């Protein structure tokens, strides 16, 4: 009985080592995942600010509201960028998730 138990234990150890090797090959290193998240967060924030500034400049240029359109839409872009960053790192849930958590599933 103890011999069977020893053989089974060694087989399980081999399988566990193989699975660990396969998982290490398939998954990127932790540093690269962090870099990917950092680039995503920076892109989310920069895109919000740049889109807000661009729309503000366009409003000022065509509507003649200089500098108020740029100021207001730049601030809105900043806040949108911050919200996108918070969503990217998981601190704020996506709008669809918030609706699904409500009683009734968000359907009226």
mmCIF file of the C-alpha atoms, coordinates in Angstrom:
data_MODEL
# 
_entry.id   MODEL 
# 
loop_
_atom_site.group_PDB 
_atom_site.id 
_atom_site.type_symbol 
_atom_site.label_atom_id 
_atom_site.label_alt_id 
_atom_site.label_comp_id 
_atom_site.label_asym_id 
_atom_site.label_entity_id 
_atom_site.label_seq_id 
_atom_site.pdbx_PDB_ins_code 
_atom_site.Cartn_x 
_atom_site.Cartn_y 
_atom_site.Cartn_z 
_atom_site.occupancy 
_atom_site.B_iso_or_equiv 
_atom_site.pdbx_formal_charge 
_atom_site.auth_seq_id 
_atom_site.auth_comp_id 
_atom_site.auth_asym_id 
_atom_site.auth_atom_id 
_atom_site.pdbx_PDB_model_num 
ATOM 1   C CA . UNK A 1 1   ? 0.000   0.000  0.000   1.00 0.00 ? 1   UNK A CA 1 
ATOM 2   C CA . UNK A 1 2   ? 2.761   2.441  0.850   1.00 0.00 ? 2   UNK A CA 1 
ATOM 3   C CA . UNK A 1 3   ? 4.536   1.621  -2.439  1.00 0.00 ? 3   UNK A CA 1 
ATOM 4   C CA . UNK A 1 4   ? 1.415   2.532  -4.419  1.00 0.00 ? 4   UNK A CA 1 
ATOM 5   C CA . UNK A 1 5   ? 1.102   5.738  -2.436  1.00 0.00 ? 5   UNK A CA 1 
ATOM 6   C CA . UNK A 1 6   ? 4.738   6.663  -3.172  1.00 0.00 ? 6   UNK A CA 1 
ATOM 7   C CA . UNK A 1 7   ? 4.277   6.007  -6.909  1.00 0.00 ? 7   UNK A CA 1 
ATOM 8   C CA . UNK A 1 8   ? 1.125   8.073  -6.987  1.00 0.00 ? 8   UNK A CA 1 
ATOM 9   C CA . UNK A 1 9   ? 2.878   10.898 -5.157  1.00 0.00 ? 9   UNK A CA 1 
ATOM 10  C CA . UNK A 1 10  ? 5.748   10.918 -7.644  1.00 0.00 ? 10  UNK A CA 1 
ATOM 11  C CA . UNK A 1 11  ? 3.325   10.914 -10.591 1.00 0.00 ? 11  UNK A CA 1 
ATOM 12  C CA . UNK A 1 12  ? 1.442   13.841 -9.085  1.00 0.00 ? 12  UNK A CA 1 
ATOM 13  C CA . UNK A 1 13  ? 4.699   15.745 -8.556  1.00 0.00 ? 13  UNK A CA 1 
ATOM 14  C CA . UNK A 1 14  ? 5.675   15.212 -12.209 1.00 0.00 ? 14  UNK A CA 1 
ATOM 15  C CA . UNK A 1 15  ? 2.296   16.397 -13.449 1.00 0.00 ? 15  UNK A CA 1 
ATOM 16  C CA . UNK A 1 16  ? 2.438   19.457 -11.185 1.00 0.00 ? 16  UNK A CA 1 
ATOM 17  C CA . UNK A 1 17  ? 5.934   20.346 -12.484 1.00 0.00 ? 17  UNK A CA 1 
ATOM 18  C CA . UNK A 1 18  ? 4.777   20.009 -16.095 1.00 0.00 ? 18  UNK A CA 1 
ATOM 19  C CA . UNK A 1 19  ? 1.763   22.207 -15.475 1.00 0.00 ? 19  UNK A CA 1 
ATOM 20  C CA . UNK A 1 20  ? 3.953   24.809 -13.797 1.00 0.00 ? 20  UNK A CA 1 
ATOM 21  C CA . UNK A 1 21  ? 6.368   24.836 -16.748 1.00 0.00 ? 21  UNK A CA 1 
ATOM 22  C CA . UNK A 1 22  ? 3.500   25.217 -19.211 1.00 0.00 ? 22  UNK A CA 1 
ATOM 23  C CA . UNK A 1 23  ? 1.981   28.038 -17.178 1.00 0.00 ? 23  UNK A CA 1 
ATOM 24  C CA . UNK A 1 24  ? 5.340   29.837 -17.011 1.00 0.00 ? 24  UNK A CA 1 
ATOM 25  C CA . UNK A 1 25  ? 5.709   29.578 -20.789 1.00 0.00 ? 25  UNK A CA 1 
ATOM 26  C CA . UNK A 1 26  ? 2.168   30.769 -21.508 1.00 0.00 ? 26  UNK A CA 1 
ATOM 27  C CA . UNK A 1 27  ? 2.003   33.684 -19.060 1.00 0.00 ? 27  UNK A CA 1 
ATOM 28  C CA . UNK A 1 28  ? 4.185   36.753 -19.564 1.00 0.00 ? 28  UNK A CA 1 
ATOM 29  C CA . UNK A 1 29  ? 6.343   37.873 -16.701 1.00 0.00 ? 29  UNK A CA 1 
ATOM 30  C CA . UNK A 1 30  ? 4.832   40.076 -14.007 1.00 0.00 ? 30  UNK A CA 1 
ATOM 31  C CA . UNK A 1 31  ? 6.941   43.058 -15.029 1.00 0.00 ? 31  UNK A CA 1 
ATOM 32  C CA . UNK A 1 32  ? 5.564   43.015 -18.554 1.00 0.00 ? 32  UNK A CA 1 
ATOM 33  C CA . UNK A 1 33  ? 1.982   42.879 -17.306 1.00 0.00 ? 33  UNK A CA 1 
ATOM 34  C CA . UNK A 1 34  ? 2.706   45.916 -15.163 1.00 0.00 ? 34  UNK A CA 1 
ATOM 35  C CA . UNK A 1 35  ? 4.228   47.738 -18.120 1.00 0.00 ? 35  UNK A CA 1 
ATOM 36  C CA . UNK A 1 36  ? 1.182   46.951 -20.227 1.00 0.00 ? 36  UNK A CA 1 
ATOM 37  C CA . UNK A 1 37  ? -1.132  48.315 -17.566 1.00 0.00 ? 37  UNK A CA 1 
ATOM 38  C CA . UNK A 1 38  ? 1.037   51.415 -17.177 1.00 0.00 ? 38  UNK A CA 1 
ATOM 39  C CA . UNK A 1 39  ? 0.948   52.127 -20.922 1.00 0.00 ? 39  UNK A CA 1 
ATOM 40  C CA . UNK A 1 40  ? -2.797  51.560 -20.992 1.00 0.00 ? 40  UNK A CA 1 
ATOM 41  C CA . UNK A 1 41  ? -3.386  53.887 -18.041 1.00 0.00 ? 41  UNK A CA 1 
ATOM 42  C CA . UNK A 1 42  ? -1.160  56.581 -19.540 1.00 0.00 ? 42  UNK A CA 1 
ATOM 43  C CA . UNK A 1 43  ? -2.915  56.267 -22.885 1.00 0.00 ? 43  UNK A CA 1 
ATOM 44  C CA . UNK A 1 44  ? -6.359  56.456 -21.305 1.00 0.00 ? 44  UNK A CA 1 
ATOM 45  C CA . UNK A 1 45  ? -5.471  59.612 -19.409 1.00 0.00 ? 45  UNK A CA 1 
ATOM 46  C CA . UNK A 1 46  ? -3.642  61.340 -22.266 1.00 0.00 ? 46  UNK A CA 1 
ATOM 47  C CA . UNK A 1 47  ? -6.406  60.571 -24.763 1.00 0.00 ? 47  UNK A CA 1 
ATOM 48  C CA . UNK A 1 48  ? -9.055  62.081 -22.478 1.00 0.00 ? 48  UNK A CA 1 
ATOM 49  C CA . UNK A 1 49  ? -7.059  65.278 -22.001 1.00 0.00 ? 49  UNK A CA 1 
ATOM 50  C CA . UNK A 1 50  ? -6.100  65.606 -25.678 1.00 0.00 ? 50  UNK A CA 1 
ATOM 51  C CA . UNK A 1 51  ? -9.635  65.012 -26.940 1.00 0.00 ? 51  UNK A CA 1 
ATOM 52  C CA . UNK A 1 52  ? -10.979 67.567 -24.471 1.00 0.00 ? 52  UNK A CA 1 
ATOM 53  C CA . UNK A 1 53  ? -8.356  70.130 -25.494 1.00 0.00 ? 53  UNK A CA 1 
ATOM 54  C CA . UNK A 1 54  ? -8.981  69.502 -29.202 1.00 0.00 ? 54  UNK A CA 1 
ATOM 55  C CA . UNK A 1 55  ? -12.737 69.851 -28.879 1.00 0.00 ? 55  UNK A CA 1 
ATOM 56  C CA . UNK A 1 56  ? -12.302 72.986 -26.768 1.00 0.00 ? 56  UNK A CA 1 
ATOM 57  C CA . UNK A 1 57  ? -10.008 74.540 -29.345 1.00 0.00 ? 57  UNK A CA 1 
ATOM 58  C CA . UNK A 1 58  ? -12.464 73.698 -32.122 1.00 0.00 ? 58  UNK A CA 1 
ATOM 59  C CA . UNK A 1 59  ? -15.330 75.255 -30.175 1.00 0.00 ? 59  UNK A CA 1 
ATOM 60  C CA . UNK A 1 60  ? -13.285 78.399 -29.576 1.00 0.00 ? 60  UNK A CA 1 
ATOM 61  C CA . UNK A 1 61  ? -12.193 78.595 -33.199 1.00 0.00 ? 61  UNK A CA 1 
ATOM 62  C CA . UNK A 1 62  ? -15.636 78.187 -34.764 1.00 0.00 ? 62  UNK A CA 1 
ATOM 63  C CA . UNK A 1 63  ? -17.862 79.730 -32.097 1.00 0.00 ? 63  UNK A CA 1 
ATOM 64  C CA . UNK A 1 64  ? -15.532 82.558 -31.030 1.00 0.00 ? 64  UNK A CA 1 
ATOM 65  C CA . UNK A 1 65  ? -15.758 81.730 -27.329 1.00 0.00 ? 65  UNK A CA 1 
ATOM 66  C CA . UNK A 1 66  ? -12.003 81.952 -26.702 1.00 0.00 ? 66  UNK A CA 1 
ATOM 67  C CA . UNK A 1 67  ? -10.688 80.829 -24.134 1.00 0.00 ? 67  UNK A CA 1 
ATOM 68  C CA . UNK A 1 68  ? -13.747 79.442 -22.356 1.00 0.00 ? 68  UNK A CA 1 
ATOM 69  C CA . UNK A 1 69  ? -14.429 76.502 -24.627 1.00 0.00 ? 69  UNK A CA 1 
ATOM 70  C CA . UNK A 1 70  ? -10.845 75.315 -24.268 1.00 0.00 ? 70  UNK A CA 1 
ATOM 71  C CA . UNK A 1 71  ? -10.859 75.745 -20.494 1.00 0.00 ? 71  UNK A CA 1 
ATOM 72  C CA . UNK A 1 72  ? -14.181 73.985 -19.920 1.00 0.00 ? 72  UNK A CA 1 
ATOM 73  C CA . UNK A 1 73  ? -13.612 71.084 -22.318 1.00 0.00 ? 73  UNK A CA 1 
ATOM 74  C CA . UNK A 1 74  ? -10.006 70.628 -21.162 1.00 0.00 ? 74  UNK A CA 1 
ATOM 75  C CA . UNK A 1 75  ? -11.288 70.205 -17.606 1.00 0.00 ? 75  UNK A CA 1 
ATOM 76  C CA . UNK A 1 76  ? -13.979 67.787 -18.799 1.00 0.00 ? 76  UNK A CA 1 
ATOM 77  C CA . UNK A 1 77  ? -11.308 65.847 -20.699 1.00 0.00 ? 77  UNK A CA 1 
ATOM 78  C CA . UNK A 1 78  ? -9.156  65.732 -17.574 1.00 0.00 ? 78  UNK A CA 1 
ATOM 79  C CA . UNK A 1 79  ? -12.010 64.311 -15.517 1.00 0.00 ? 79  UNK A CA 1 
ATOM 80  C CA . UNK A 1 80  ? -12.883 61.820 -18.265 1.00 0.00 ? 80  UNK A CA 1 
ATOM 81  C CA . UNK A 1 81  ? -9.226  60.725 -18.335 1.00 0.00 ? 81  UNK A CA 1 
ATOM 82  C CA . UNK A 1 82  ? -9.198  60.228 -14.569 1.00 0.00 ? 82  UNK A CA 1 
ATOM 83  C CA . UNK A 1 83  ? -12.439 58.218 -14.769 1.00 0.00 ? 83  UNK A CA 1 
ATOM 84  C CA . UNK A 1 84  ? -10.979 56.042 -17.548 1.00 0.00 ? 84  UNK A CA 1 
ATOM 85  C CA . UNK A 1 85  ? -7.859  55.421 -15.459 1.00 0.00 ? 85  UNK A CA 1 
ATOM 86  C CA . UNK A 1 86  ? -9.959  54.407 -12.459 1.00 0.00 ? 86  UNK A CA 1 
ATOM 87  C CA . UNK A 1 87  ? -11.950 52.040 -14.666 1.00 0.00 ? 87  UNK A CA 1 
ATOM 88  C CA . UNK A 1 88  ? -8.771  50.569 -16.161 1.00 0.00 ? 88  UNK A CA 1 
ATOM 89  C CA . UNK A 1 89  ? -7.304  49.714 -12.758 1.00 0.00 ? 89  UNK A CA 1 
ATOM 90  C CA . UNK A 1 90  ? -10.623 48.373 -11.475 1.00 0.00 ? 90  UNK A CA 1 
ATOM 91  C CA . UNK A 1 91  ? -11.420 50.965 -8.823  1.00 0.00 ? 91  UNK A CA 1 
ATOM 92  C CA . UNK A 1 92  ? -14.650 51.998 -10.569 1.00 0.00 ? 92  UNK A CA 1 
ATOM 93  C CA . UNK A 1 93  ? -16.882 49.487 -12.311 1.00 0.00 ? 93  UNK A CA 1 
ATOM 94  C CA . UNK A 1 94  ? -17.974 49.798 -15.912 1.00 0.00 ? 94  UNK A CA 1 
ATOM 95  C CA . UNK A 1 95  ? -21.431 51.329 -16.492 1.00 0.00 ? 95  UNK A CA 1 
ATOM 96  C CA . UNK A 1 96  ? -22.820 48.006 -17.733 1.00 0.00 ? 96  UNK A CA 1 
ATOM 97  C CA . UNK A 1 97  ? -21.724 46.269 -14.533 1.00 0.00 ? 97  UNK A CA 1 
ATOM 98  C CA . UNK A 1 98  ? -23.374 48.921 -12.353 1.00 0.00 ? 98  UNK A CA 1 
ATOM 99  C CA . UNK A 1 99  ? -26.657 48.522 -14.242 1.00 0.00 ? 99  UNK A CA 1 
ATOM 100 C CA . UNK A 1 100 ? -26.582 44.737 -13.931 1.00 0.00 ? 100 UNK A CA 1 
ATOM 101 C CA . UNK A 1 101 ? -26.085 44.948 -10.148 1.00 0.00 ? 101 UNK A CA 1 
ATOM 102 C CA . UNK A 1 102 ? -29.279 46.935 -9.651  1.00 0.00 ? 102 UNK A CA 1 
ATOM 103 C CA . UNK A 1 103 ? -32.388 45.006 -8.658  1.00 0.00 ? 103 UNK A CA 1 
ATOM 104 C CA . UNK A 1 104 ? -34.219 44.179 -11.856 1.00 0.00 ? 104 UNK A CA 1 
ATOM 105 C CA . UNK A 1 105 ? -31.038 44.030 -13.946 1.00 0.00 ? 105 UNK A CA 1 
ATOM 106 C CA . UNK A 1 106 ? -31.323 47.602 -15.240 1.00 0.00 ? 106 UNK A CA 1 
ATOM 107 C CA . UNK A 1 107 ? -34.215 46.787 -17.527 1.00 0.00 ? 107 UNK A CA 1 
ATOM 108 C CA . UNK A 1 108 ? -37.218 49.072 -17.330 1.00 0.00 ? 108 UNK A CA 1 
# 
